[in-house]
Amino acid sequence: MSSQAASGCAPSYPGICIPPAPPDLDCKDISYRNFRVLPPDPHRFDRDKDGIGCESKR
């Protein structure tokens, strides 16, 4: 088990702490934007699968 998972953070989001699902979270539920996402992305923050979650619209 990774240290991130052991601390209650989903390992799909390195560098930030987002709890694993459930519950399922959406971008509107968190304050993080433009963060790294690794598979399997249980919260589906990276809809376009480019490795960046909750991308800010420009």
Steps between C-alpha positions, in 0.01 A plus 500: 500500500640842411553759772241718327239223518595425860437864592146493355592657166421340164828401323359609163561864598866533605603825664154577640274321745160401367321221685432181308147427377236461630362758508550596138627858481475747212727795422246735657544309828875570532721809487783345293540583130744383230652217705671179391274196463609137474281204403254374609360852589209375715341846522530559122664842544692448173215458252717554190770261632791740447636449853371833637200518728239773535655714230419869521318634200689771318 
